[in-house]
Amino acid sequence: MDIKQENIERIQTQIDMIRQESRTLSYRIERMTEQRKALSLEKNRLKDRLEAVNSIPVTELIEGTNEALANLTIRK
């Protein structure tokens, strides 16, 4: 095999390696984007829950707690 052919093969191998790395990175980016979307949804759900809890008057929370404690039984 002559030097020209060896250079061509070496360059082709480098191109193939770069393509593979590019595919790997694309997959990782897609996966991370999906994870980011899931985290964003969870954050928004938690914000909504926090807003709902903050909108409940304190007296209702205390009354609900007292009611729950009144119905509490100890199991043996």
Gaussian input, Z-matrix of N, CA and C with variables (Angstrom, degrees):
# hf/3-21g

backbone

0 1
 N
 C     1     B1
 C     2     B2     1     A1
 N     3     B3     2     A2     1     D1
 C     4     B4     3     A3     2     D2
 C     5     B5     4     A4     3     D3
 N     6     B6     5     A5     4     D4
 C     7     B7     6     A6     5     D5
 C     8     B8     7     A7     6     D6
 N     9     B9     8     A8     7     D7
 C    10    B10     9     A9     8     D8
 C    11    B11    10    A10     9     D9
 N    12    B12    11    A11    10    D10
 C    13    B13    12    A12    11    D11
 C    14    B14    13    A13    12    D12
 N    15    B15    14    A14    13    D13
 C    16    B16    15    A15    14    D14
 C    17    B17    16    A16    15    D15
 N    18    B18    17    A17    16    D16
 C    19    B19    18    A18    17    D17
 C    20    B20    19    A19    18    D18
 N    21    B21    20    A20    19    D19
 C    22    B22    21    A21    20    D20
 C    23    B23    22    A22    21    D21
 N    24    B24    23    A23    22    D22
 C    25    B25    24    A24    23    D23
 C    26    B26    25    A25    24    D24
 N    27    B27    26    A26    25    D25
 C    28    B28    27    A27    26    D26
 C    29    B29    28    A28    27    D27
 N    30    B30    29    A29    28    D28
 C    31    B31    30    A30    29    D29
 C    32    B32    31    A31    30    D30
 N    33    B33    32    A32    31    D31
 C    34    B34    33    A33    32    D32
 C    35    B35    34    A34    33    D33
 N    36    B36    35    A35    34    D34
 C    37    B37    36    A36    35    D35
 C    38    B38    37    A37    36    D36
 N    39    B39    38    A38    37    D37
 C    40    B40    39    A39    38    D38
 C    41    B41    40    A40    39    D39
 N    42    B42    41    A41    40    D40
 C    43    B43    42    A42    41    D41
 C    44    B44    43    A43    42    D42
 N    45    B45    44    A44    43    D43
 C    46    B46    45    A45    44    D44
 C    47    B47    46    A46    45    D45
 N    48    B48    47    A47    46    D46
 C    49    B49    48    A48    47    D47
 C    50    B50    49    A49    48    D48
 N    51    B51    50    A50    49    D49
 C    52    B52    51    A51    50    D50
 C    53    B53    52    A52    51    D51
 N    54    B54    53    A53    52    D52
 C    55    B55    54    A54    53    D53
 C    56    B56    55    A55    54    D54
 N    57    B57    56    A56    55    D55
 C    58    B58    57    A57    56    D56
 C    59    B59    58    A58    57    D57
 N    60    B60    59    A59    58    D58
 C    61    B61    60    A60    59    D59
 C    62    B62    61    A61    60    D60
 N    63    B63    62    A62    61    D61
 C    64    B64    63    A63    62    D62
 C    65    B65    64    A64    63    D63
 N    66    B66    65    A65    64    D64
 C    67    B67    66    A66    65    D65
 C    68    B68    67    A67    66    D66
 N    69    B69    68    A68    67    D67
 C    70    B70    69    A69    68    D68
 C    71    B71    70    A70    69    D69
 N    72    B72    71    A71    70    D70
 C    73    B73    72    A72    71    D71
 C    74    B74    73    A73    72    D72
 N    75    B75    74    A74    73    D73
 C    76    B76    75    A75    74    D74
 C    77    B77    76    A76    75    D75
 N    78    B78    77    A77    76    D76
 C    79    B79    78    A78    77    D77
 C    80    B80    79    A79    78    D78
 N    81    B81    80    A80    79    D79
 C    82    B82    81    A81    80    D80
 C    83    B83    82    A82    81    D81
 N    84    B84    83    A83    82    D82
 C    85    B85    84    A84    83    D83
 C    86    B86    85    A85    84    D84
 N    87    B87    86    A86    85    D85
 C    88    B88    87    A87    86    D86
 C    89    B89    88    A88    87    D87
 N    90    B90    89    A89    88    D88
 C    91    B91    90    A90    89    D89
 C    92    B92    91    A91    90    D90
 N    93    B93    92    A92    91    D91
 C    94    B94    93    A93    92    D92
 C    95    B95    94    A94    93    D93
 N    96    B96    95    A95    94    D94
 C    97    B97    96    A96    95    D95
 C    98    B98    97    A97    96    D96
 N    99    B99    98    A98    97    D97
 C   100   B100    99    A99    98    D98
 C   101   B101   100   A100    99    D99
 N   102   B102   101   A101   100   D100
 C   103   B103   102   A102   101   D101
 C   104   B104   103   A103   102   D102
 N   105   B105   104   A104   103   D103
 C   106   B106   105   A105   104   D104
 C   107   B107   106   A106   105   D105
 N   108   B108   107   A107   106   D106
 C   109   B109   108   A108   107   D107
 C   110   B110   109   A109   108   D108
 N   111   B111   110   A110   109   D109
 C   112   B112   111   A111   110   D110
 C   113   B113   112   A112   111   D111
 N   114   B114   113   A113   112   D112
 C   115   B115   114   A114   113   D113
 C   116   B116   115   A115   114   D114
 N   117   B117   116   A116   115   D115
 C   118   B118   117   A117   116   D116
 C   119   B119   118   A118   117   D117
 N   120   B120   119   A119   118   D118
 C   121   B121   120   A120   119   D119
 C   122   B122   121   A121   120   D120
 N   123   B123   122   A122   121   D121
 C   124   B124   123   A123   122   D122
 C   125   B125   124   A124   123   D123
 N   126   B126   125   A125   124   D124
 C   127   B127   126   A126   125   D125
 C   128   B128   127   A127   126   D126
 N   129   B129   128   A128   127   D127
 C   130   B130   129   A129   128   D128
 C   131   B131   130   A130   129   D129
 N   132   B132   131   A131   130   D130
 C   133   B133   132   A132   131   D131
 C   134   B134   133   A133   132   D132
 N   135   B135   134   A134   133   D133
 C   136   B136   135   A135   134   D134
 C   137   B137   136   A136   135   D135
 N   138   B138   137   A137   136   D136
 C   139   B139   138   A138   137   D137
 C   140   B140   139   A139   138   D138
 N   141   B141   140   A140   139   D139
 C   142   B142   141   A141   140   D140
 C   143   B143   142   A142   141   D141
 N   144   B144   143   A143   142   D142
 C   145   B145   144   A144   143   D143
 C   146   B146   145   A145   144   D144
 N   147   B147   146   A146   145   D145
 C   148   B148   147   A147   146   D146
 C   149   B149   148   A148   147   D147
 N   150   B150   149   A149   148   D148
 C   151   B151   150   A150   149   D149
 C   152   B152   151   A151   150   D150
 N   153   B153   152   A152   151   D151
 C   154   B154   153   A153   152   D152
 C   155   B155   154   A154   153   D153
 N   156   B156   155   A155   154   D154
 C   157   B157   156   A156   155   D155
 C   158   B158   157   A157   156   D156
 N   159   B159   158   A158   157   D157
 C   160   B160   159   A159   158   D158
 C   161   B161   160   A160   159   D159
 N   162   B162   161   A161   160   D160
 C   163   B163   162   A162   161   D161
 C   164   B164   163   A163   162   D162
 N   165   B165   164   A164   163   D163
 C   166   B166   165   A165   164   D164
 C   167   B167   166   A166   165   D165
 N   168   B168   167   A167   166   D166
 C   169   B169   168   A168   167   D167
 C   170   B170   169   A169   168   D168
 N   171   B171   170   A170   169   D169
 C   172   B172   171   A171   170   D170
 C   173   B173   172   A172   171   D171
 N   174   B174   173   A173   172   D172
 C   175   B175   174   A174   173   D173
 C   176   B176   175   A175   174   D174
 N   177   B177   176   A176   175   D175
 C   178   B178   177   A177   176   D176
 C   179   B179   178   A178   177   D177
 N   180   B180   179   A179   178   D178
 C   181   B181   180   A180   179   D179
 C   182   B182   181   A181   180   D180
 N   183   B183   182   A182   181   D181
 C   184   B184   183   A183   182   D182
 C   185   B185   184   A184   183   D183
 N   186   B186   185   A185   184   D184
 C   187   B187   186   A186   185   D185
 C   188   B188   187   A187   186   D186
 N   189   B189   188   A188   187   D187
 C   190   B190   189   A189   188   D188
 C   191   B191   190   A190   189   D189
 N   192   B192   191   A191   190   D190
 C   193   B193   192   A192   191   D191
 C   194   B194   193   A193   192   D192
 N   195   B195   194   A194   193   D193
 C   196   B196   195   A195   194   D194
 C   197   B197   196   A196   195   D195
 N   198   B198   197   A197   196   D196
 C   199   B199   198   A198   197   D197
 C   200   B200   199   A199   198   D198
 N   201   B201   200   A200   199   D199
 C   202   B202   201   A201   200   D200
 C   203   B203   202   A202   201   D201
 N   204   B204   203   A203   202   D202
 C   205   B205   204   A204   203   D203
 C   206   B206   205   A205   204   D204
 N   207   B207   206   A206   205   D205
 C   208   B208   207   A207   206   D206
 C   209   B209   208   A208   207   D207
 N   210   B210   209   A209   208   D208
 C   211   B211   210   A210   209   D209
 C   212   B212   211   A211   210   D210
 N   213   B213   212   A212   211   D211
 C   214   B214   213   A213   212   D212
 C   215   B215   214   A214   213   D213
 N   216   B216   215   A215   214   D214
 C   217   B217   216   A216   215   D215
 C   218   B218   217   A217   216   D216
 N   219   B219   218   A218   217   D217
 C   220   B220   219   A219   218   D218
 C   221   B221   220   A220   219   D219
 N   222   B222   221   A221   220   D220
 C   223   B223   222   A222   221   D221
 C   224   B224   223   A223   222   D222
 N   225   B225   224   A224   223   D223
 C   226   B226   225   A225   224   D224
 C   227   B227   226   A226   225   D225

   B1=1.4561
   B2=1.5314
   B3=1.3053
   B4=1.4518
   B5=1.5369
   B6=1.3057
   B7=1.4717
   B8=1.5240
   B9=1.3204
   B10=1.4636
   B11=1.5349
   B12=1.3319
   B13=1.4588
   B14=1.5358
   B15=1.3137
   B16=1.4707
   B17=1.5262
   B18=1.3201
   B19=1.4668
   B20=1.5263
   B21=1.3125
   B22=1.4625
   B23=1.5272
   B24=1.3275
   B25=1.4656
   B26=1.5306
   B27=1.2999
   B28=1.4645
   B29=1.5375
   B30=1.3147
   B31=1.4706
   B32=1.5354
   B33=1.3428
   B34=1.4647
   B35=1.5290
   B36=1.3153
   B37=1.4633
   B38=1.5229
   B39=1.3107
   B40=1.4707
   B41=1.5312
   B42=1.3212
   B43=1.4633
   B44=1.5282
   B45=1.3297
   B46=1.4684
   B47=1.5249
   B48=1.3180
   B49=1.4696
   B50=1.5278
   B51=1.3183
   B52=1.4679
   B53=1.5293
   B54=1.3076
   B55=1.4702
   B56=1.5329
   B57=1.3313
   B58=1.4630
   B59=1.5312
   B60=1.3023
   B61=1.4713
   B62=1.5264
   B63=1.3124
   B64=1.4573
   B65=1.5332
   B66=1.3383
   B67=1.4699
   B68=1.5248
   B69=1.3198
   B70=1.4663
   B71=1.5174
   B72=1.3149
   B73=1.4596
   B74=1.5283
   B75=1.3084
   B76=1.4678
   B77=1.5237
   B78=1.3280
   B79=1.4574
   B80=1.5258
   B81=1.3227
   B82=1.4670
   B83=1.5269
   B84=1.3199
   B85=1.4738
   B86=1.5229
   B87=1.3299
   B88=1.4645
   B89=1.5272
   B90=1.3254
   B91=1.4648
   B92=1.5290
   B93=1.3046
   B94=1.4635
   B95=1.5272
   B96=1.3181
   B97=1.4605
   B98=1.5229
   B99=1.3304
   B100=1.4617
   B101=1.5302
   B102=1.3213
   B103=1.4665
   B104=1.5224
   B105=1.3183
   B106=1.4692
   B107=1.5250
   B108=1.3349
   B109=1.4612
   B110=1.5304
   B111=1.3239
   B112=1.4657
   B113=1.5246
   B114=1.3164
   B115=1.4668
   B116=1.5192
   B117=1.3080
   B118=1.4547
   B119=1.5284
   B120=1.3307
   B121=1.4630
   B122=1.5284
   B123=1.3191
   B124=1.4653
   B125=1.5281
   B126=1.3237
   B127=1.4607
   B128=1.5236
   B129=1.3161
   B130=1.4654
   B131=1.5228
   B132=1.3470
   B133=1.4704
   B134=1.5302
   B135=1.3176
   B136=1.4646
   B137=1.5298
   B138=1.3214
   B139=1.4684
   B140=1.5235
   B141=1.3361
   B142=1.4683
   B143=1.5275
   B144=1.3325
   B145=1.4657
   B146=1.5182
   B147=1.3304
   B148=1.4574
   B149=1.5209
   B150=1.3160
   B151=1.4565
   B152=1.5331
   B153=1.3301
   B154=1.4678
   B155=1.5225
   B156=1.3195
   B157=1.4697
   B158=1.5208
   B159=1.3080
   B160=1.4646
   B161=1.5269
   B162=1.3332
   B163=1.4608
   B164=1.5362
   B165=1.3390
   B166=1.4665
   B167=1.5282
   B168=1.3206
   B169=1.4685
   B170=1.5329
   B171=1.3164
   B172=1.4622
   B173=1.5231
   B174=1.3374
   B175=1.4678
   B176=1.5239
   B177=1.3244
   B178=1.4637
   B179=1.5165
   B180=1.3175
   B181=1.4682
   B182=1.5221
   B183=1.3265
   B184=1.4630
   B185=1.5203
   B186=1.3378
   B187=1.4621
   B188=1.5322
   B189=1.3156
   B190=1.4665
   B191=1.5138
   B192=1.3215
   B193=1.4611
   B194=1.5217
   B195=1.3246
   B196=1.4634
   B197=1.5238
   B198=1.3323
   B199=1.4632
   B200=1.5237
   B201=1.3000
   B202=1.4654
   B203=1.5243
   B204=1.3230
   B205=1.4663
   B206=1.5243
   B207=1.3192
   B208=1.4589
   B209=1.5212
   B210=1.3130
   B211=1.4582
   B212=1.5255
   B213=1.2958
   B214=1.4719
   B215=1.5197
   B216=1.3193
   B217=1.4636
   B218=1.5185
   B219=1.2865
   B220=1.4676
   B221=1.5171
   B222=1.3037
   B223=1.4733
   B224=1.5180
   B225=1.3072
   B226=1.4729
   B227=1.4951
   A1=108.41
   A2=115.79
   A3=119.00
   A4=110.74
   A5=115.24
   A6=122.40
   A7=111.01
   A8=116.72
   A9=120.02
   A10=110.28
   A11=116.74
   A12=121.25
   A13=110.76
   A14=117.59
   A15=120.94
   A16=111.09
   A17=116.64
   A18=120.82
   A19=111.16
   A20=115.89
   A21=120.38
   A22=109.91
   A23=117.35
   A24=121.38
   A25=111.52
   A26=116.50
   A27=120.81
   A28=110.44
   A29=115.90
   A30=120.72
   A31=109.92
   A32=116.83
   A33=120.32
   A34=110.57
   A35=116.86
   A36=121.09
   A37=110.60
   A38=117.05
   A39=120.48
   A40=111.02
   A41=116.42
   A42=120.75
   A43=110.02
   A44=116.99
   A45=121.24
   A46=111.38
   A47=117.27
   A48=121.14
   A49=110.78
   A50=116.01
   A51=120.63
   A52=110.03
   A53=117.66
   A54=120.84
   A55=110.92
   A56=115.97
   A57=120.12
   A58=110.56
   A59=116.56
   A60=120.85
   A61=110.59
   A62=116.51
   A63=120.96
   A64=110.89
   A65=116.84
   A66=120.33
   A67=110.88
   A68=116.70
   A69=121.12
   A70=110.44
   A71=117.03
   A72=120.75
   A73=111.39
   A74=117.30
   A75=120.69
   A76=110.23
   A77=116.73
   A78=120.74
   A79=110.58
   A80=117.00
   A81=120.86
   A82=111.43
   A83=116.46
   A84=120.53
   A85=109.62
   A86=116.82
   A87=120.87
   A88=110.42
   A89=116.48
   A90=121.22
   A91=110.68
   A92=117.37
   A93=121.20
   A94=111.47
   A95=117.02
   A96=120.43
   A97=110.11
   A98=116.83
   A99=120.87
   A100=110.81
   A101=116.88
   A102=120.40
   A103=110.37
   A104=116.21
   A105=120.42
   A106=110.74
   A107=116.62
   A108=120.65
   A109=110.27
   A110=116.72
   A111=120.92
   A112=110.70
   A113=117.15
   A114=120.67
   A115=111.36
   A116=116.64
   A117=120.95
   A118=110.73
   A119=116.73
   A120=120.38
   A121=111.00
   A122=116.34
   A123=120.19
   A124=110.75
   A125=116.81
   A126=120.93
   A127=110.63
   A128=116.81
   A129=120.55
   A130=111.79
   A131=117.15
   A132=119.78
   A133=110.46
   A134=116.24
   A135=119.97
   A136=111.51
   A137=116.69
   A138=120.02
   A139=110.53
   A140=116.34
   A141=120.44
   A142=110.74
   A143=116.85
   A144=120.00
   A145=111.03
   A146=115.97
   A147=120.14
   A148=110.67
   A149=116.10
   A150=120.35
   A151=110.66
   A152=116.78
   A153=120.84
   A154=110.69
   A155=116.86
   A156=120.39
   A157=110.36
   A158=117.05
   A159=120.53
   A160=112.32
   A161=116.70
   A162=119.21
   A163=112.46
   A164=117.24
   A165=120.54
   A166=108.19
   A167=116.76
   A168=118.47
   A169=110.95
   A170=115.82
   A171=121.81
   A172=110.58
   A173=117.52
   A174=119.78
   A175=110.88
   A176=118.38
   A177=120.95
   A178=111.15
   A179=116.31
   A180=119.76
   A181=110.09
   A182=116.55
   A183=120.28
   A184=110.25
   A185=117.53
   A186=121.48
   A187=110.43
   A188=116.99
   A189=120.74
   A190=111.39
   A191=116.68
   A192=120.89
   A193=110.21
   A194=117.20
   A195=120.55
   A196=110.92
   A197=116.49
   A198=120.77
   A199=110.20
   A200=117.00
   A201=120.74
   A202=110.57
   A203=117.37
   A204=120.94
   A205=111.33
   A206=117.51
   A207=121.17
   A208=111.15
   A209=117.24
   A210=121.71
   A211=113.09
   A212=117.26
   A213=122.50
   A214=109.33
   A215=116.27
   A216=121.52
   A217=109.01
   A218=115.10
   A219=120.90
   A220=107.38
   A221=116.32
   A222=121.55
   A223=109.48
   A224=114.62
   A225=119.34
   A226=110.71
   D1=134.06
   D2=-178.07
   D3=-85.71
   D4=169.63
   D5=-175.93
   D6=-62.64
   D7=-39.00
   D8=-179.21
   D9=-60.86
   D10=-45.90
   D11=-179.59
   D12=-65.02
   D13=-38.84
   D14=177.66
   D15=-63.02
   D16=-41.79
   D17=177.93
   D18=-63.69
   D19=-42.35
   D20=178.97
   D21=-60.65
   D22=-45.91
   D23=-179.97
   D24=-64.83
   D25=-40.49
   D26=179.29
   D27=-63.28
   D28=-44.97
   D29=179.39
   D30=-65.48
   D31=-40.95
   D32=178.85
   D33=-63.03
   D34=-39.23
   D35=177.15
   D36=-63.15
   D37=-42.52
   D38=178.09
   D39=-63.01
   D40=-41.48
   D41=177.92
   D42=-61.05
   D43=-44.89
   D44=179.03
   D45=-61.93
   D46=-40.18
   D47=179.21
   D48=-65.22
   D49=-41.01
   D50=178.61
   D51=-65.16
   D52=-41.33
   D53=177.91
   D54=-61.46
   D55=-43.53
   D56=179.46
   D57=-63.24
   D58=-44.41
   D59=178.55
   D60=-62.40
   D61=-38.91
   D62=178.46
   D63=-63.49
   D64=-43.37
   D65=177.07
   D66=-62.34
   D67=-41.94
   D68=179.13
   D69=-61.89
   D70=-45.58
   D71=179.46
   D72=-64.40
   D73=-39.64
   D74=178.03
   D75=-60.85
   D76=-43.23
   D77=178.38
   D78=-62.29
   D79=-45.46
   D80=-179.55
   D81=-63.49
   D82=-40.45
   D83=178.55
   D84=-62.44
   D85=-44.57
   D86=179.81
   D87=-61.35
   D88=-44.79
   D89=-179.45
   D90=-63.84
   D91=-43.56
   D92=179.67
   D93=-67.39
   D94=-34.85
   D95=177.00
   D96=-63.75
   D97=-42.16
   D98=177.61
   D99=-64.81
   D100=-40.31
   D101=177.60
   D102=-63.33
   D103=-39.86
   D104=179.75
   D105=-64.55
   D106=-40.81
   D107=177.46
   D108=-61.91
   D109=-43.91
   D110=-179.74
   D111=-63.45
   D112=-42.11
   D113=177.73
   D114=-64.00
   D115=-39.82
   D116=179.28
   D117=-64.03
   D118=-42.07
   D119=177.41
   D120=-62.77
   D121=-44.57
   D122=179.83
   D123=-63.28
   D124=-41.07
   D125=177.66
   D126=-60.77
   D127=-44.15
   D128=179.48
   D129=-65.46
   D130=-38.12
   D131=176.62
   D132=-63.28
   D133=-42.32
   D134=179.21
   D135=-65.75
   D136=-38.79
   D137=176.52
   D138=-62.18
   D139=-41.78
   D140=178.61
   D141=-63.28
   D142=-41.79
   D143=178.00
   D144=-63.68
   D145=-41.62
   D146=179.03
   D147=-62.52
   D148=-42.52
   D149=178.57
   D150=-63.39
   D151=-40.47
   D152=179.07
   D153=-64.83
   D154=-42.46
   D155=179.37
   D156=-66.23
   D157=-40.52
   D158=-179.89
   D159=-66.94
   D160=-23.84
   D161=-178.51
   D162=-83.55
   D163=-11.52
   D164=178.85
   D165=-81.25
   D166=125.88
   D167=177.89
   D168=-61.30
   D169=146.84
   D170=-177.14
   D171=-59.08
   D172=-37.50
   D173=-178.78
   D174=-61.42
   D175=-36.19
   D176=177.27
   D177=-65.98
   D178=-39.53
   D179=178.62
   D180=-63.94
   D181=-44.17
   D182=-179.96
   D183=-64.78
   D184=-44.81
   D185=179.40
   D186=-61.80
   D187=-42.06
   D188=178.47
   D189=-63.46
   D190=-40.08
   D191=178.19
   D192=-66.59
   D193=-44.84
   D194=179.14
   D195=-61.24
   D196=-40.70
   D197=179.44
   D198=-64.90
   D199=-43.58
   D200=179.51
   D201=-63.47
   D202=-41.42
   D203=178.98
   D204=-66.09
   D205=-36.01
   D206=179.88
   D207=-65.29
   D208=-32.37
   D209=-179.05
   D210=-91.24
   D211=2.74
   D212=-176.54
   D213=-74.72
   D214=132.97
   D215=175.66
   D216=-124.02
   D217=149.49
   D218=179.56
   D219=-98.53
   D220=126.70
   D221=179.28
   D222=-98.32
   D223=144.12
   D224=177.66
   D225=-113.40

